[in-house]
């Protein structure tokens, strides 16, 4: 027969696991749907605090994280409607999307890439390298 202490300890452990699973599931349920373009799986969005928090939480599972900002006064503002083009080392287009939120997460093969982000005719470029084990966060910021 179990003692009261072991029954209480088991109940606390089960409750803790349930809360943890609910917290994880709750965050994931606010993620936009993953999309696929060739070998690249990506998520974009982040409109609203709940969705932005979910994307930030999921970012560690994606090798590439892009963030789009407008450097405005008194503080920076998040941007959407940014044209994103990613080309591989052979100048082959691997992703060409219009980001509908301030974040874009991408799972892509390891390699060297050129990222172009365009907003209102102003284009920013970044050269990056993705490895199989690292997470890269790249911020694109335009002046107001």
OpenMM code with the backbone's topology and positions (N, CA, C; nanometers):
from openmm import Vec3, app, unit

residues = "UNK UNK UNK UNK UNK UNK UNK UNK UNK UNK UNK UNK UNK UNK UNK UNK UNK UNK UNK UNK UNK UNK UNK UNK UNK UNK UNK UNK UNK UNK UNK UNK UNK UNK UNK UNK UNK UNK UNK UNK UNK UNK UNK UNK UNK UNK UNK UNK UNK UNK UNK UNK UNK UNK UNK UNK UNK UNK UNK UNK UNK UNK UNK UNK UNK UNK UNK UNK UNK UNK UNK UNK UNK UNK UNK UNK UNK UNK UNK UNK UNK UNK UNK UNK UNK UNK UNK UNK UNK UNK UNK UNK UNK UNK UNK UNK UNK UNK UNK UNK UNK UNK UNK UNK UNK UNK UNK UNK UNK UNK UNK UNK UNK UNK UNK UNK UNK UNK UNK UNK UNK UNK UNK UNK UNK UNK UNK UNK UNK UNK UNK UNK UNK UNK UNK UNK UNK UNK UNK UNK UNK UNK UNK UNK".split()
positions = [
    Vec3(0.0837, -0.1183, 0.0000),
    Vec3(0.0000, 0.0000, 0.0000),
    Vec3(0.0884, 0.1249, 0.0000),
    Vec3(0.0512, 0.2216, -0.0829),
    Vec3(0.1297, 0.3440, -0.0931),
    Vec3(0.1007, 0.4347, 0.0260),
    Vec3(0.2056, 0.5031, 0.0670),
    Vec3(0.1867, 0.6004, 0.1744),
    Vec3(0.1244, 0.7269, 0.1175),
    Vec3(0.0674, 0.8101, 0.2074),
    Vec3(0.0084, 0.9367, 0.1638),
    Vec3(0.1139, 1.0239, 0.0957),
    Vec3(0.2353, 1.0195, 0.1471),
    Vec3(0.3425, 1.1022, 0.0917),
    Vec3(0.3730, 1.0644, -0.0516),
    Vec3(0.3803, 0.9345, -0.0824),
    Vec3(0.4125, 0.8948, -0.2196),
    Vec3(0.2965, 0.9245, -0.3138),
    Vec3(0.1731, 0.9129, -0.2670),
    Vec3(0.0570, 0.9467, -0.3497),
    Vec3(0.0579, 1.0962, -0.3818),
    Vec3(0.0858, 1.1780, -0.2823),
    Vec3(0.0914, 1.3234, -0.3038),
    Vec3(0.2062, 1.3588, -0.3970),
    Vec3(0.3215, 1.2971, -0.3781),
    Vec3(0.4366, 1.3236, -0.4640),
    Vec3(0.4058, 1.2857, -0.6087),
    Vec3(0.3401, 1.1733, -0.6291),
    Vec3(0.3029, 1.1301, -0.7641),
    Vec3(0.2043, 1.2287, -0.8260),
    Vec3(0.1071, 1.2731, -0.7482),
    Vec3(0.0077, 1.3687, -0.7982),
    Vec3(0.0743, 1.5004, -0.8375),
    Vec3(0.1693, 1.5463, -0.7586),
    Vec3(0.2407, 1.6710, -0.7893),
    Vec3(0.3223, 1.6539, -0.9170),
    Vec3(0.3900, 1.5403, -0.9305),
    Vec3(0.4717, 1.5165, -1.0502),
    Vec3(0.3853, 1.5131, -1.1755),
    Vec3(0.2709, 1.4437, -1.1687),
    Vec3(0.1813, 1.4355, -1.2837),
    Vec3(0.1253, 1.5732, -1.3171),
    Vec3(0.0875, 1.6503, -1.2166),
    Vec3(0.0364, 1.7854, -1.2390),
    Vec3(0.1416, 1.8725, -1.3056),
    Vec3(0.2658, 1.8621, -1.2610),
    Vec3(0.3746, 1.9404, -1.3191),
    Vec3(0.3972, 1.9059, -1.4640),
    Vec3(0.3939, 1.7754, -1.4963),
    Vec3(0.4124, 1.7335, -1.6358),
    Vec3(0.2973, 1.7833, -1.7217),
    Vec3(0.1770, 1.7790, -1.6702),
    Vec3(0.0603, 1.8251, -1.7457),
    Vec3(0.0718, 1.9748, -1.7745),
    Vec3(0.1103, 2.0530, -1.6735),
    Vec3(0.1279, 2.1966, -1.6937),
    Vec3(0.2361, 2.2248, -1.7963),
    Vec3(0.3470, 2.1516, -1.7905),
    Vec3(0.4547, 2.1703, -1.8863),
    Vec3(0.4083, 2.1377, -2.0277),
    Vec3(0.3405, 2.0265, -2.0450),
    Vec3(0.2917, 1.9883, -2.1771),
    Vec3(0.1895, 2.0886, -2.2289),
    Vec3(0.1029, 2.1383, -2.1421),
    Vec3(0.0054, 2.2389, -2.1842),
    Vec3(0.0747, 2.3670, -2.2266),
    Vec3(0.1784, 2.4060, -2.1539),
    Vec3(0.2514, 2.5280, -2.1886),
    Vec3(0.3198, 2.5130, -2.3237),
    Vec3(0.3812, 2.3982, -2.3477),
    Vec3(0.4470, 2.3749, -2.4760),
    Vec3(0.3432, 2.3693, -2.5872),
    Vec3(0.2395, 2.2921, -2.5674),
    Vec3(0.1336, 2.2806, -2.6678),
    Vec3(0.0663, 2.4131, -2.6929),
    Vec3(0.0463, 2.4917, -2.5889),
    Vec3(-0.0165, 2.6215, -2.6034),
    Vec3(0.0656, 2.7137, -2.6907),
    Vec3(0.1969, 2.7121, -2.6739),
    Vec3(0.2845, 2.7954, -2.7545),
    Vec3(0.2814, 2.7493, -2.8991),
    Vec3(0.2956, 2.6184, -2.9202),
    Vec3(0.2980, 2.5646, -3.0561),
    Vec3(0.1658, 2.5870, -3.1283),
    Vec3(0.0555, 2.5877, -3.0563),
    Vec3(-0.0741, 2.6049, -3.1215),
    Vec3(-0.0913, 2.7452, -3.1789),
    Vec3(-0.0077, 2.8395, -3.1378),
    Vec3(-0.0158, 2.9764, -3.1888),
    Vec3(0.0808, 3.0014, -3.3037),
    Vec3(0.1553, 2.8982, -3.3448),
    Vec3(0.2471, 2.9126, -3.4573),
    Vec3(0.1700, 2.9141, -3.5886),
    Vec3(0.2120, 2.9992, -3.6816),
    Vec3(0.1538, 2.9900, -3.8160),
    Vec3(0.1905, 2.8545, -3.8768),
    Vec3(0.1162, 2.8121, -3.9744),
    Vec3(0.1430, 2.6832, -4.0389),
    Vec3(0.2767, 2.6875, -4.1120),
    Vec3(0.3515, 2.5775, -4.1015),
    Vec3(0.4770, 2.5650, -4.1758),
    Vec3(0.4450, 2.5500, -4.3238),
    Vec3(0.5299, 2.6095, -4.4064),
    Vec3(0.5154, 2.6019, -4.5516),
    Vec3(0.6435, 2.5442, -4.6101),
    Vec3(0.6373, 2.4999, -4.7326),
    Vec3(0.7534, 2.4375, -4.7946),
    Vec3(0.7755, 2.4959, -4.9338),
    Vec3(0.9028, 2.5236, -4.9639),
    Vec3(0.9442, 2.5677, -5.0975),
    Vec3(1.0716, 2.4913, -5.1305),
    Vec3(1.0618, 2.3924, -5.2166),
    Vec3(1.1778, 2.3088, -5.2468),
    Vec3(1.2260, 2.2381, -5.1216),
    Vec3(1.3526, 2.2570, -5.0879),
    Vec3(1.4105, 2.1945, -4.9686),
    Vec3(1.3921, 2.2779, -4.8418),
    Vec3(1.3313, 2.3948, -4.8544),
    Vec3(1.3181, 2.4868, -4.7410),
    Vec3(1.1790, 2.4762, -4.6791),
    Vec3(1.1770, 2.4517, -4.5486),
    Vec3(1.0534, 2.4577, -4.4711),
    Vec3(1.0598, 2.5868, -4.3912),
    Vec3(0.9531, 2.6649, -4.3927),
    Vec3(0.9585, 2.7946, -4.3254),
    Vec3(0.8256, 2.8304, -4.2601),
    Vec3(0.8391, 2.9197, -4.1636),
    Vec3(0.7248, 2.9784, -4.0940),
    Vec3(0.7466, 3.1284, -4.0969),
    Vec3(0.6419, 3.2033, -4.1228),
    Vec3(0.6542, 3.3485, -4.1152),
    Vec3(0.5308, 3.4055, -4.0473),
    Vec3(0.5500, 3.5163, -3.9815),
    Vec3(0.4400, 3.5806, -3.9113),
    Vec3(0.4933, 3.6584, -3.7927),
    Vec3(0.4147, 3.6586, -3.6868),
    Vec3(0.4527, 3.7312, -3.5665),
    Vec3(0.3682, 3.8543, -3.5428),
    Vec3(0.2534, 3.8602, -3.6093),
    Vec3(0.1620, 3.9711, -3.5854),
    Vec3(0.0861, 3.9401, -3.4568),
    Vec3(0.0947, 4.0267, -3.3609),
    Vec3(0.0334, 4.0044, -3.2302),
    Vec3(0.1324, 3.9375, -3.1357),
    Vec3(0.1205, 3.9712, -3.0098),
    Vec3(0.2167, 3.9233, -2.9099),
    Vec3(0.2164, 3.7718, -2.8938),
    Vec3(0.0998, 3.7095, -2.8982),
    Vec3(0.0917, 3.5643, -2.8785),
    Vec3(0.1643, 3.4900, -2.9894),
    Vec3(0.1386, 3.5300, -3.1140),
    Vec3(0.2054, 3.4647, -3.2265),
    Vec3(0.3548, 3.4954, -3.2270),
    Vec3(0.3925, 3.6194, -3.1946),
    Vec3(0.5345, 3.6563, -3.1886),
    Vec3(0.6067, 3.5731, -3.0829),
    Vec3(0.5451, 3.5562, -2.9667),
    Vec3(0.6059, 3.4752, -2.8600),
    Vec3(0.6221, 3.3296, -2.9048),
    Vec3(0.5223, 3.2763, -2.9738),
    Vec3(0.5293, 3.1378, -3.0226),
    Vec3(0.6432, 3.1219, -3.1227),
    Vec3(0.6591, 3.2178, -3.2124),
    Vec3(0.7673, 3.2113, -3.3109),
    Vec3(0.9025, 3.2229, -3.2416),
    Vec3(0.9162, 3.3141, -3.1476),
    Vec3(1.0428, 3.3281, -3.0740),
    Vec3(1.0777, 3.1982, -3.0021),
    Vec3(0.9780, 3.1327, -2.9461),
    Vec3(0.9995, 3.0054, -2.8755),
    Vec3(1.0439, 2.8957, -2.9724),
    Vec3(0.9870, 2.8938, -3.0923),
    Vec3(1.0186, 2.7902, -3.1910),
    Vec3(1.1487, 2.8171, -3.2654),
    Vec3(1.1992, 2.9394, -3.2591),
    Vec3(1.3166, 2.9790, -3.3391),
    Vec3(1.4367, 2.8876, -3.3193),
    Vec3(1.4565, 2.8390, -3.1987),
    Vec3(1.5739, 2.7556, -3.1711),
    Vec3(1.5728, 2.6247, -3.2497),
    Vec3(1.4584, 2.5864, -3.3035),
    Vec3(1.4476, 2.4630, -3.3810),
    Vec3(1.4704, 2.4861, -3.5312),
    Vec3(1.4965, 2.6088, -3.5694),
    Vec3(1.5199, 2.6459, -3.7086),
    Vec3(1.6610, 2.7023, -3.7221),
    Vec3(1.7364, 2.6575, -3.8218),
    Vec3(1.8725, 2.7092, -3.8391),
    Vec3(1.8780, 2.8588, -3.8713),
    Vec3(1.7720, 2.9123, -3.9328),
    Vec3(1.7730, 3.0530, -3.9721),
    Vec3(1.6519, 3.1260, -3.9162),
    Vec3(1.6781, 3.2396, -3.8558),
    Vec3(1.5735, 3.3279, -3.8037),
    Vec3(1.5973, 3.4668, -3.8611),
    Vec3(1.4971, 3.5208, -3.9296),
    Vec3(1.5045, 3.6564, -3.9826),
    Vec3(1.4054, 3.7436, -3.9074),
    Vec3(1.4464, 3.8677, -3.8829),
    Vec3(1.3603, 3.9645, -3.8144),
    Vec3(1.3657, 4.0948, -3.8929),
    Vec3(1.2507, 4.1618, -3.9068),
    Vec3(1.2412, 4.2828, -3.9877),
    Vec3(1.1935, 4.3996, -3.9006),
    Vec3(1.2723, 4.5089, -3.9002),
    Vec3(1.2439, 4.6242, -3.8143),
    Vec3(1.2534, 4.7551, -3.8902),
    Vec3(1.1770, 4.8521, -3.8457),
    Vec3(1.1883, 4.9902, -3.8908),
    Vec3(1.2471, 5.0682, -3.7746),
    Vec3(1.3616, 5.1309, -3.7977),
    Vec3(1.4272, 5.2092, -3.6944),
    Vec3(1.3551, 5.3436, -3.6850),
    Vec3(1.2581, 5.3506, -3.5955),
    Vec3(1.1741, 5.4699, -3.5828),
    Vec3(1.1891, 5.5299, -3.4430),
    Vec3(1.1455, 5.6534, -3.4285),
    Vec3(1.1495, 5.7220, -3.3002),
    Vec3(1.0093, 5.7204, -3.2420),
    Vec3(0.9888, 5.6920, -3.1176),
    Vec3(1.0878, 5.6756, -3.0110),
    Vec3(1.1452, 5.5343, -2.9994),
    Vec3(1.0848, 5.4357, -3.0697),
    Vec3(1.1423, 5.3010, -3.0644),
    Vec3(1.1182, 5.2298, -3.1964),
    Vec3(1.1962, 5.1243, -3.2188),
    Vec3(1.1850, 5.0470, -3.3425),
    Vec3(1.0470, 4.9819, -3.3520),
    Vec3(1.0024, 4.9651, -3.4755),
    Vec3(0.8731, 4.9018, -3.5019),
    Vec3(0.8955, 4.7758, -3.5841),
    Vec3(0.8145, 4.6743, -3.5577),
    Vec3(0.8221, 4.5522, -3.6364),
    Vec3(0.7569, 4.5759, -3.7725),
    Vec3(0.8104, 4.5073, -3.8744),
    Vec3(0.7598, 4.5236, -4.0103),
    Vec3(0.7035, 4.3939, -4.0664),
    Vec3(0.6092, 4.4087, -4.1567),
    Vec3(0.5620, 4.2965, -4.2382),
    Vec3(0.5706, 4.3427, -4.3830),
    Vec3(0.5259, 4.2593, -4.4749),
    Vec3(0.5276, 4.2921, -4.6169),
    Vec3(0.6704, 4.3203, -4.6657),
    Vec3(0.7618, 4.2303, -4.6313),
    Vec3(0.9011, 4.2395, -4.6747),
    Vec3(0.9264, 4.1259, -4.7740),
    Vec3(0.9772, 4.1609, -4.8915),
    Vec3(1.0095, 4.0602, -4.9925),
    Vec3(1.1436, 3.9971, -4.9563),
    Vec3(1.1443, 3.8654, -4.9371),
    Vec3(1.2650, 3.7938, -4.8967),
    Vec3(1.3050, 3.6978, -5.0081),
    Vec3(1.4314, 3.7078, -5.0478),
    Vec3(1.4871, 3.6168, -5.1485),
    Vec3(1.6155, 3.5573, -5.0918),
    Vec3(1.6240, 3.4264, -5.0958),
    Vec3(1.7441, 3.3585, -5.0477),
    Vec3(1.7997, 3.2751, -5.1629),
    Vec3(1.9280, 3.2990, -5.1934),
    Vec3(1.9964, 3.2238, -5.2988),
    Vec3(2.1105, 3.1449, -5.2369),
    Vec3(2.1354, 3.0268, -5.2933),
    Vec3(2.2456, 2.9449, -5.2432),
    Vec3(2.3782, 2.9895, -5.3053),
    Vec3(2.4857, 2.9194, -5.2744),
    Vec3(2.6194, 2.9552, -5.3204),
    Vec3(2.6327, 2.9474, -5.4723),
    Vec3(2.5413, 2.8760, -5.5382),
    Vec3(2.5429, 2.8623, -5.6845),
    Vec3(2.4469, 2.9609, -5.7508),
    Vec3(2.4007, 3.0601, -5.6743),
    Vec3(2.3101, 3.1645, -5.7203),
    Vec3(2.1719, 3.1097, -5.7583),
    Vec3(2.1369, 2.9937, -5.7017),
    Vec3(2.0052, 2.9341, -5.7253),
    Vec3(1.9086, 2.9848, -5.6181),
    Vec3(1.7921, 3.0322, -5.6619),
    Vec3(1.6905, 3.0806, -5.5689),
    Vec3(1.6346, 2.9620, -5.4893),
    Vec3(1.6447, 2.9679, -5.3560),
    Vec3(1.5900, 2.8601, -5.2731),
    Vec3(1.4642, 2.9039, -5.1986),
    Vec3(1.4450, 3.0353, -5.1857),
    Vec3(1.3232, 3.0862, -5.1217),
    Vec3(1.2955, 3.2256, -5.1742),
    Vec3(1.1706, 3.2504, -5.2132),
    Vec3(1.1275, 3.3810, -5.2628),
    Vec3(0.9863, 3.4024, -5.2114),
    Vec3(0.9727, 3.4771, -5.1004),
    Vec3(0.8421, 3.4969, -5.0372),
    Vec3(0.8246, 3.6414, -4.9925),
    Vec3(0.7002, 3.6792, -4.9748),
    Vec3(0.6663, 3.8076, -4.9161),
    Vec3(0.6304, 3.7797, -4.7701),
    Vec3(0.7190, 3.8170, -4.6786),
    Vec3(0.6982, 3.7890, -4.5359),
    Vec3(0.5803, 3.8696, -4.4840),
    Vec3(0.4815, 3.7984, -4.4303),
    Vec3(0.3603, 3.8640, -4.3826),
    Vec3(0.3666, 3.8958, -4.2334),
    Vec3(0.4859, 3.9019, -4.1799),
    Vec3(0.5056, 3.9373, -4.0398),
    Vec3(0.6516, 3.9699, -4.0166),
    Vec3(0.6843, 4.0120, -3.8968),
    Vec3(0.8215, 4.0544, -3.8685),
    Vec3(0.9222, 3.9408, -3.8491),
    Vec3(0.8771, 3.8150, -3.8541),
    Vec3(0.9681, 3.7015, -3.8352),
    Vec3(0.9529, 3.6014, -3.9479),
    Vec3(1.0661, 3.5414, -3.9848),
    Vec3(1.0652, 3.4301, -4.0783),
    Vec3(1.1670, 3.3293, -4.0260),
    Vec3(1.1218, 3.2074, -4.0026),
    Vec3(1.2083, 3.0983, -3.9588),
    Vec3(1.2218, 3.0012, -4.0749),
    Vec3(1.3439, 2.9503, -4.0995),
    Vec3(1.3634, 2.8594, -4.2121),
    Vec3(1.4541, 2.7427, -4.1738),
    Vec3(1.4106, 2.6233, -4.2156),
    Vec3(1.4932, 2.5026, -4.2082),
    Vec3(1.5440, 2.4791, -4.3487),
    Vec3(1.6762, 2.4782, -4.3629),
    Vec3(1.7364, 2.4626, -4.4940),
    Vec3(1.8672, 2.3880, -4.4822),
    Vec3(1.9137, 2.3310, -4.5922),
    Vec3(2.0391, 2.2564, -4.5869),
    Vec3(2.1565, 2.3457, -4.5470),
    Vec3(2.2570, 2.2856, -4.4852),
    Vec3(2.3787, 2.3591, -4.4506),
    Vec3(2.4401, 2.4145, -4.5789),
    Vec3(2.4981, 2.5337, -4.5683),
    Vec3(2.5633, 2.5938, -4.6847),
    Vec3(2.5722, 2.7439, -4.6716),
    Vec3(2.6244, 2.8065, -4.7774),
    Vec3(2.6374, 2.9520, -4.7826),
    Vec3(2.5221, 3.0086, -4.8634),
    Vec3(2.4673, 3.1203, -4.8144),
    Vec3(2.3507, 3.1807, -4.8774),
    Vec3(2.3640, 3.3328, -4.8822),
    Vec3(2.2940, 3.3921, -4.9778),
    Vec3(2.2778, 3.5369, -4.9841),
    Vec3(2.1309, 3.5652, -4.9609),
    Vec3(2.1041, 3.6505, -4.8632),
    Vec3(1.9661, 3.6881, -4.8317),
    Vec3(1.9455, 3.8325, -4.8743),
    Vec3(1.8379, 3.8574, -4.9474),
    Vec3(1.7980, 3.9927, -4.9847),
    Vec3(1.6603, 4.0172, -4.9254),
    Vec3(1.6468, 4.1290, -4.8570),
    Vec3(1.5179, 4.1679, -4.8000),
    Vec3(1.4844, 4.3073, -4.8523),
    Vec3(1.3663, 4.3201, -4.9127),
    Vec3(1.3271, 4.4457, -4.9762),
    Vec3(1.1992, 4.5003, -4.9150),
    Vec3(1.2050, 4.6287, -4.8841),
    Vec3(1.0875, 4.6999, -4.8314),
    Vec3(1.0817, 4.8374, -4.8956),
    Vec3(0.9713, 4.8685, -4.9596),
    Vec3(0.9512, 4.9985, -5.0253),
    Vec3(1.0670, 5.0354, -5.1181),
    Vec3(1.1162, 4.9379, -5.1947),
    Vec3(1.2221, 4.9636, -5.2910),
    Vec3(1.3630, 4.9670, -5.2335),
    Vec3(1.3766, 4.9582, -5.1027),
    Vec3(1.5089, 4.9570, -5.0394),
    Vec3(1.5467, 4.8126, -5.0066),
    Vec3(1.6623, 4.7699, -5.0606),
    Vec3(1.7043, 4.6309, -5.0461),
    Vec3(1.8262, 4.6230, -4.9541),
    Vec3(1.8197, 4.5295, -4.8612),
    Vec3(1.9324, 4.4982, -4.7721),
    Vec3(1.9797, 4.3573, -4.8065),
    Vec3(2.1112, 4.3363, -4.8064),
    Vec3(2.1689, 4.2052, -4.8380),
    Vec3(2.2518, 4.1556, -4.7196),
    Vec3(2.2524, 4.0245, -4.7014),
    Vec3(2.3384, 3.9609, -4.6008),
    Vec3(2.3949, 3.8321, -4.6596),
    Vec3(2.5206, 3.8073, -4.6325),
    Vec3(2.5850, 3.6806, -4.6668),
    Vec3(2.5907, 3.5995, -4.5382),
    Vec3(2.5405, 3.4774, -4.5416),
    Vec3(2.5419, 3.3945, -4.4212),
    Vec3(2.5879, 3.2537, -4.4545),
    Vec3(2.6212, 3.1824, -4.3496),
    Vec3(2.6502, 3.0405, -4.3626),
    Vec3(2.5669, 2.9667, -4.2598),
    Vec3(2.4983, 2.8639, -4.3052),
    Vec3(2.4141, 2.7804, -4.2188),
    Vec3(2.4884, 2.6498, -4.1967),
    Vec3(2.4974, 2.6085, -4.0703),
    Vec3(2.5547, 2.4767, -4.0417),
    Vec3(2.4429, 2.3859, -3.9908),
    Vec3(2.4731, 2.2595, -3.9832),
    Vec3(2.3719, 2.1623, -3.9410),
    Vec3(2.3359, 2.1768, -3.7940),
    Vec3(2.4220, 2.2407, -3.7149),
    Vec3(2.4003, 2.2440, -3.5699),
    Vec3(2.3768, 2.3833, -3.5123),
    Vec3(2.3967, 2.4882, -3.5904),
    Vec3(2.3862, 2.6239, -3.5360),
    Vec3(2.2537, 2.6900, -3.5692),
    Vec3(2.2249, 2.7963, -3.4957),
    Vec3(2.1089, 2.8807, -3.5197),
    Vec3(2.1625, 3.0197, -3.5533),
    Vec3(2.1188, 3.0756, -3.6658),
    Vec3(2.1600, 3.2097, -3.7069),
    Vec3(2.0411, 3.3034, -3.7000),
    Vec3(2.0588, 3.4148, -3.6310),
    Vec3(1.9555, 3.5194, -3.6242),
    Vec3(2.0078, 3.6398, -3.7024),
    Vec3(1.9312, 3.6837, -3.8022),
    Vec3(1.9709, 3.7951, -3.8854),
    Vec3(1.8604, 3.8999, -3.8775),
    Vec3(1.8988, 4.0224, -3.8426),
    Vec3(1.8029, 4.1322, -3.8305),
    Vec3(1.8219, 4.2273, -3.9483),
    Vec3(1.7129, 4.2565, -4.0157),
    Vec3(1.7130, 4.3562, -4.1224),
    Vec3(1.6428, 4.4799, -4.0663),
    Vec3(1.7105, 4.5926, -4.0773),
    Vec3(1.6563, 4.7155, -4.0181),
    Vec3(1.6639, 4.8282, -4.1197),
    Vec3(1.5503, 4.8940, -4.1428),
    Vec3(1.5434, 5.0064, -4.2328),
    Vec3(1.5239, 5.1345, -4.1516),
    Vec3(1.5737, 5.2446, -4.2053),
    Vec3(1.5563, 5.3745, -4.1405),
    Vec3(1.4207, 5.4319, -4.1783),
    Vec3(1.3604, 5.5033, -4.0842),
    Vec3(1.2282, 5.5629, -4.1136),
    Vec3(1.2414, 5.6876, -4.1954),
] * unit.nanometer
topology = app.Topology()
chain = topology.addChain("A")
for resn in residues:
    res = topology.addResidue(resn, chain)
    for name in ("N", "CA", "C"):
        topology.addAtom(name, app.Element.getBySymbol(name[0]), res)
